[in-house]
Amino acid sequence: MENTKRDSMLHDAIPSLINKLAVPTIVSMLITSLYNMADTYWVAQLNNDSATAAVGIVFAIMALIQAGGFFCGHGSGNFISRMLGADKIMEAKKMATTGFVLAFILGAILGVTGLIFIEPLARLLGSSETMLPYSIAYMSWILLGAPIMMASLVMNNQLRFQGNSFFSMIGITAGGILNIVLDPLFIFGFDLGIAGAAIATILSQFISFILLLWGIIKSDSLTYSFKDIHLDKYHLINIFKGGFPSLCRQGISSISTACVNLCAMPFGDAAIAAVSVVNRIMQFAFSVVIGIAQGFQPVCGYNYGAKCYKRVKEAFKYTIKAGTIFTIIISLLAFIFADNILHLFQSDASLDVVNIGSATLRFQCLTLFLTVFVTVANMMLQVVGKTKEASFLAALRQGIALIPAVIILSNLFGILGLEISQSIADIISLAFSIPLVISFFKEITDKDPVAR
């Protein structure tokens, strides 16, 4: 079975191969973002700006959990795809188990530490006094589920890196749909308020965990075994090399979310709520970009491992083209219907949230298509083992560029500066991505003239 998968990765037509891998991955990413969007939508029906803003505050913790999951999932997955491309099955199997176990351990450490220091953590992330009770109520349940959430992300990514994105999609989609159903039941039916949204999310994540485990067993994927746990220097270093860019990307997102919330605080809870809602909406749109890029990753990993450099370049170019078309369409729709989209998440009484949010959303729509090149370049450099370059790009858009932009621009231009900061960060990120891609393509062309 694995040889058949390897032959497909190395010989099938690039467009059809990437489309086949990207579509289930895009669906998985969209559903994953629905976990948070569903919470934001249903909590907004409580008609309480502080509660809605609190969900946005805890988004920083969700980003941190995702950082750990992607660190272990991409770190092990990148290694797995290269080993499978080189036909080293046992090496890939050891890494699969090690990445899964490491995620569970890191999730438990984060959960316990967060629960011990939950109040100062909520304040650090930008909770005002009015938001604090809601932030703690929501965050406590999310922290309890951290080990399951991290381990689920590892299984999701390992399935994808082995070319089994369909089974990944099944696990993630089922959990996302369940979350949408359970949210109103727990928030309103059981009268649990914002805590009900968190409980629904954790239950849904647990179901995803079970289904992803089933997917690994039922597909031709690498299975887990106690004897394959190798938390040694070799495996941990390789996880670090392959996963550190993802840790930067997601970890810095957690920091930047807290920074944006703090910069929005002088403008009131409505501004924090507006930024939080837009973050969720753009995360949904950006899921398409991530999904397309992740459909490209296993193709890149297998072919780079097999030294088929021409196919690496062909796959990169096709992914950029397809992603740019998709994001332009999404951006046009979101730009035109920005007010309507914001009204979905806030009552008519919260017009400040709608006004601030719709302006922020429209500015981000103008540059969303630029993120395709940045993201695919980041993931390509990550999967081929260019850790330093990939880590830099991963930290650039949501950190190195965004954090100074939001601090400086919000001080210079007030609420307008807050609204345009992400778009400025996107432009800066593209400027740094282009020369790194040119340099890498020159390198593989020098190794193999056929790659021209």
QUIFENQUI-V830680 format. One record per backbone hydrogen bond with DSSP energy under -1.0 kcal/mol. CO is the residue of the C=O (numbers start at 1). NH is the residue of the N-H. If there is no record, write none. Layout:
CO & NH
CO & NH
//
This chain:
1 & 5
2 & 6
3 & 7
4 & 8
5 & 9
6 & 10
7 & 11
8 & 12
13 & 17
14 & 18
15 & 19
16 & 20
17 & 21
18 & 22
19 & 23
21 & 25
22 & 26
23 & 27
24 & 28
25 & 29
26 & 30
27 & 31
28 & 32
29 & 33
30 & 34
33 & 37
34 & 38
35 & 39
36 & 40
37 & 41
38 & 42
39 & 43
40 & 44
43 & 46
44 & 47
48 & 52
49 & 53
50 & 54
51 & 55
52 & 56
53 & 57
54 & 58
57 & 60
58 & 62
59 & 63
60 & 64
61 & 65
62 & 66
63 & 67
64 & 68
65 & 69
66 & 70
67 & 71
68 & 72
69 & 73
70 & 74
71 & 75
72 & 76
73 & 77
74 & 78
75 & 79
76 & 80
77 & 81
78 & 82
79 & 83
80 & 84
81 & 85
82 & 86
83 & 88
84 & 87
88 & 92
89 & 93
90 & 94
91 & 95
92 & 96
93 & 97
94 & 98
95 & 99
96 & 100
97 & 101
98 & 102
99 & 103
100 & 104
101 & 105
102 & 106
103 & 107
104 & 108
105 & 109
106 & 110
107 & 111
108 & 112
109 & 113
110 & 114
111 & 115
112 & 116
113 & 117
117 & 121
118 & 122
119 & 123
120 & 124
121 & 125
122 & 127
123 & 126
128 & 132
131 & 135
132 & 136
133 & 137
134 & 138
135 & 139
136 & 140
138 & 142
139 & 143
140 & 144
141 & 145
143 & 146
145 & 149
146 & 150
147 & 151
148 & 152
149 & 153
150 & 154
151 & 155
152 & 156
153 & 157
154 & 158
155 & 159
156 & 160
157 & 161
158 & 162
159 & 164
160 & 163
164 & 168
165 & 169
166 & 170
167 & 171
168 & 172
169 & 173
170 & 174
171 & 175
172 & 176
173 & 177
174 & 178
175 & 179
176 & 180
177 & 181
178 & 182
179 & 183
182 & 186
183 & 187
184 & 188
184 & 189
185 & 190
186 & 192
187 & 193
192 & 195
194 & 198
195 & 199
196 & 200
197 & 201
198 & 202
199 & 203
200 & 204
201 & 205
202 & 206
203 & 207
204 & 208
205 & 209
206 & 210
207 & 211
208 & 212
209 & 213
210 & 214
211 & 215
212 & 216
213 & 217
214 & 218
215 & 219
225 & 228
226 & 229
230 & 232
232 & 236
233 & 237
234 & 238
235 & 239
236 & 240
237 & 241
238 & 242
239 & 243
240 & 244
243 & 247
244 & 248
245 & 249
246 & 250
247 & 251
248 & 252
250 & 254
251 & 255
252 & 256
253 & 257
254 & 258
255 & 259
256 & 260
257 & 261
258 & 262
259 & 263
260 & 264
261 & 265
264 & 267
265 & 268
268 & 272
269 & 273
270 & 274
271 & 275
272 & 276
273 & 277
274 & 278
275 & 279
276 & 280
277 & 281
278 & 282
279 & 283
280 & 284
281 & 285
282 & 286
283 & 287
285 & 288
286 & 290
287 & 291
288 & 292
289 & 293
290 & 294
291 & 295
292 & 296
293 & 297
296 & 300
297 & 301
298 & 302
299 & 303
300 & 304
301 & 305
302 & 306
303 & 308
304 & 307
307 & 309
308 & 312
309 & 313
310 & 314
311 & 315
312 & 316
313 & 317
314 & 318
315 & 319
316 & 320
317 & 321
318 & 322
319 & 323
320 & 324
321 & 325
322 & 326
323 & 327
324 & 328
325 & 329
326 & 330
327 & 331
328 & 332
329 & 333
330 & 334
331 & 335
332 & 336
333 & 337
337 & 341
338 & 342
339 & 343
340 & 344
342 & 345
347 & 350
350 & 354
351 & 355
352 & 356
353 & 357
354 & 358
355 & 359
356 & 360
357 & 361
358 & 362
359 & 363
360 & 364
361 & 365
362 & 366
367 & 370
368 & 371
369 & 372
370 & 374
371 & 375
372 & 376
373 & 377
374 & 378
375 & 379
376 & 380
377 & 381
378 & 382
379 & 383
380 & 384
381 & 386
382 & 385
385 & 387
386 & 390
387 & 391
388 & 392
389 & 393
390 & 394
391 & 395
395 & 400
396 & 401
399 & 403
401 & 405
402 & 406
403 & 407
404 & 408
405 & 409
406 & 410
407 & 411
408 & 412
409 & 413
410 & 414
413 & 416
414 & 418
415 & 419
416 & 420
420 & 424
421 & 425
422 & 426
423 & 427
424 & 428
425 & 429
426 & 430
427 & 431
428 & 432
429 & 433
430 & 434
433 & 437
434 & 438
435 & 439
436 & 440
437 & 441
438 & 442
439 & 443
440 & 444
441 & 445
442 & 446
443 & 447
444 & 448
448 & 451
449 & 452
//
